[in-house]
Amino acid sequence: MISDRQNIQVSVAIVGGGLSGMSAAWELYQAGIDSLVVLEANDRIGGRTFNQLHPKIGYVEMGGTWVGRTQTAVLDLARQLGVATKQGKVDGATIYGYQGIWTMHEDNPSESATPAQKDFAQVMAKFEQLSQNVPLDAPWNTPNAETLDSISAGEWIDRNTETIEARAWMAGSIRQGIAGDPHQVSMLFVLYFMANAGFFDLRETAEDYRLVGGSHSLTLKIAEHLGDRVWLNTRVREISHGDRVRLVTKRGVIQADYAIVAMMPKDAGKIHFDPPLPAIHQQLISEWQQMSWIKFFCLYPRPLWWGKAASGHYYSMDTEAEVFDVSPDDGSYGLLIGFFEPKYSNLSEVERRKCAIQTVTDMFGAGAAPEEYFEIDYTQQSWTSGCVAALPPGLLTQAGAALNEPVGRIYWAGTERSTRWINYMDGAVRSGQHAARQILEQLI
Ligand SMILES: Cc1cc2nc3c(=O)[nH]c(=O)nc-3n(C[C@H](O)[C@H](O)[C@H](O)COP(=O)(O)OP(=O)(O)OC[C@H]3O[C@@H](n4cnc5c(N)ncnc54)[C@H](O)[C@@H]3O)c2cc1C
């Protein structure tokens, strides 16, 4: 029971202490706004970036892990906070498995390439070309936006491929990014997501670096500076807004000049707004889908697969599982990180462990007996509704314009609202900074 903090007044209240909310707070704090509070529902900050301590290997990153070299917002923030980077890239190109056969894609397949490889290269090129037409700050203005938003990415792939293998590879490539079935997701959204992240552009990857101490270090360092401006275990239940913003929590009521709601749109939908948000915002929040992975770890005494496996990154269309080798350079232990799709949530942990071991054995020849298996199922987290966002057909053209529109004194952040690297840590930092700057324009 905390009574000493009831009914305080601040200039800015930030709801959500993930990377986005903490970046917003940091931006404001550095601009001289020290009358602020971060209200975080969980008993820790970091949201989808957090470390779990491990007795043998120090820690593991349970959420966001890799950073790409064009993800300059998160890299700049790391530099500013004194968080160093280390090599993130795993060895070798991605190897895709389909019906038990493992293949490496070629962008420019030779004459002797299989029909499936040629088909995949042509559909990928077509996809990339379309994604280049998407204006990042207003994807709803893409040429033929309504048509592209009326079909799912899955339907588009079905129409634009001739071979079953290329269809599966293309669907698999999209699944890797959105953690779900391309048939559930708008084609326009997938084009926007890919353009926004440069996902299929080999010059722009998302896995060049990792952060020393883990991605959690970023929010932990910001929290050190903010001190008691960060309130944990403080879920915001209700926000009433008008001349000021009133945020109701179990620790009391916070009156603020401005608020930033920094979380997944779906999670924002669990807050009661009074008066209700305009219809377009309600639609955005209620129809936004969250897709969830199960992230798993297989720890071995050493990387038994080194010298045997063809690459450090495999994706299987058969099991819809992706695995990266993240063993340290000195080989002092072997660590594989994998991702299962949400349907694996229906299995027990024992069954998932069995599937994970079978998967890494098929991919890496890793051996059937890891020293340890552990996992996190994002469908089961209390305060976050999933891993990454994906929009169903129709939503982006109908309600997308509300993404970054403040409602009175309420501003929005969260990686889903970024116009660059949406769904990534970089997008979280950018969206937090953007919301903070919007408020600074009002305050200064
Ligand atoms: C398994 C996994 C792997 C990933 N891998 C990568 C990767 O390798 N590279 C990369 O760049 N990105 C990766 N990501 C994505 C990245 O982690 C996220 O994009 C980023 O962390 C999102 O930050 P955020 O602040 O926008 O949202 P969140 O981290 O979700 O933060 C929102 C916060 O709001 C809090 N909250 C919710 N409701 C309330 C409420 N009512 N009151 C108060 N607080 C509330 C939540 O507890 C949470 O702390 C991964 C994500 C997952 C889940």
The ligand as a MOL file (V3000), in Angstrom:
LIG
                    3D

  0  0  0     0  0            999 V3000
M  V30 BEGIN CTAB
M  V30 COUNTS 53 58 0 0 0
M  V30 BEGIN ATOM
M  V30 1 C 10.4890 -12.3770 -28.3550 0
M  V30 2 C 10.7740 -11.0510 -28.9900 0
M  V30 3 C 11.9120 -10.8960 -29.7460 0
M  V30 4 C 12.1910 -9.6630 -30.3270 0
M  V30 5 N 13.3690 -9.5170 -31.0200 0
M  V30 6 C 13.7110 -8.2880 -31.4620 0
M  V30 7 C 15.0110 -8.0660 -32.0030 0
M  V30 8 O 15.8420 -8.9660 -32.0510 0
M  V30 9 N 15.3110 -6.8060 -32.4380 0
M  V30 10 C 14.4140 -5.7600 -32.3400 0
M  V30 11 O 14.7580 -4.6380 -32.7280 0
M  V30 12 N 13.1840 -5.9480 -31.8070 0
M  V30 13 C 12.8290 -7.1640 -31.3480 0
M  V30 14 N 11.6190 -7.3510 -30.7560 0
M  V30 15 C 10.6770 -6.2270 -30.6900 0
M  V30 16 C 11.0400 -5.2040 -29.5940 0
M  V30 17 O 11.3810 -5.8800 -28.4080 0
M  V30 18 C 9.8490 -4.2830 -29.3920 0
M  V30 19 O 9.5410 -3.6590 -30.6230 0
M  V30 20 C 10.0750 -3.1590 -28.3840 0
M  V30 21 O 10.7000 -3.6300 -27.2160 0
M  V30 22 C 8.7280 -2.5230 -28.0560 0
M  V30 23 O 8.8750 -1.5060 -27.0770 0
M  V30 24 P 7.6160 -0.6170 -26.6850 0
M  V30 25 O 8.0650 0.2880 -25.5950 0
M  V30 26 O 7.0240 -0.0200 -27.9010 0
M  V30 27 O 6.5130 -1.6240 -26.1250 0
M  V30 28 P 6.5600 -2.5600 -24.8400 0
M  V30 29 O 7.9290 -3.1050 -24.6690 0
M  V30 30 O 5.4650 -3.5490 -25.0050 0
M  V30 31 O 6.2620 -1.5880 -23.6210 0
M  V30 32 C 4.9670 -1.2500 -23.2050 0
M  V30 33 C 4.9700 -1.1910 -21.6770 0
M  V30 34 O 3.6870 -0.7450 -21.2490 0
M  V30 35 C 3.3580 -1.4320 -20.0550 0
M  V30 36 N 1.9010 -1.3630 -19.8970 0
M  V30 37 C 0.9270 -1.9790 -20.6080 0
M  V30 38 N -0.2840 -1.6080 -20.1610 0
M  V30 39 C -0.0870 -0.7050 -19.1690 0
M  V30 40 C -0.9690 0.0690 -18.3370 0
M  V30 41 N -2.3070 -0.0010 -18.4620 0
M  V30 42 N -0.4220 0.8920 -17.3900 0
M  V30 43 C 0.9380 1.0040 -17.2710 0
M  V30 44 N 1.8130 0.2760 -18.0350 0
M  V30 45 C 1.3050 -0.5470 -18.9800 0
M  V30 46 C 3.8800 -2.8460 -20.3160 0
M  V30 47 O 4.0640 -3.5550 -19.1120 0
M  V30 48 C 5.2080 -2.5320 -21.0210 0
M  V30 49 O 6.2790 -2.4260 -20.1120 0
M  V30 50 C 11.3020 -8.5760 -30.1600 0
M  V30 51 C 10.1550 -8.7350 -29.3960 0
M  V30 52 C 9.8870 -9.9480 -28.8160 0
M  V30 53 C 8.6760 -10.0690 -27.9520 0
M  V30 END ATOM
M  V30 BEGIN BOND
M  V30 1 1 1 2
M  V30 2 1 2 3
M  V30 3 2 2 52
M  V30 4 2 3 4
M  V30 5 1 4 5
M  V30 6 1 4 50
M  V30 7 2 5 6
M  V30 8 1 6 7
M  V30 9 1 6 13
M  V30 10 2 7 8
M  V30 11 1 7 9
M  V30 12 1 9 10
M  V30 13 2 10 11
M  V30 14 1 10 12
M  V30 15 2 12 13
M  V30 16 1 13 14
M  V30 17 1 14 15
M  V30 18 1 14 50
M  V30 19 1 15 16
M  V30 20 1 16 17
M  V30 21 1 16 18
M  V30 22 1 18 19
M  V30 23 1 18 20
M  V30 24 1 20 21
M  V30 25 1 20 22
M  V30 26 1 22 23
M  V30 27 1 23 24
M  V30 28 2 24 25
M  V30 29 1 24 26
M  V30 30 1 24 27
M  V30 31 1 27 28
M  V30 32 2 28 29
M  V30 33 1 28 30
M  V30 34 1 28 31
M  V30 35 1 31 32
M  V30 36 1 32 33
M  V30 37 1 33 34
M  V30 38 1 33 48
M  V30 39 1 34 35
M  V30 40 1 35 36
M  V30 41 1 35 46
M  V30 42 1 36 37
M  V30 43 1 36 45
M  V30 44 2 37 38
M  V30 45 1 38 39
M  V30 46 1 39 40
M  V30 47 2 39 45
M  V30 48 1 40 41
M  V30 49 2 40 42
M  V30 50 1 42 43
M  V30 51 2 43 44
M  V30 52 1 44 45
M  V30 53 1 46 47
M  V30 54 1 46 48
M  V30 55 1 48 49
M  V30 56 2 50 51
M  V30 57 1 51 52
M  V30 58 1 52 53
M  V30 END BOND
M  V30 END CTAB
M  END
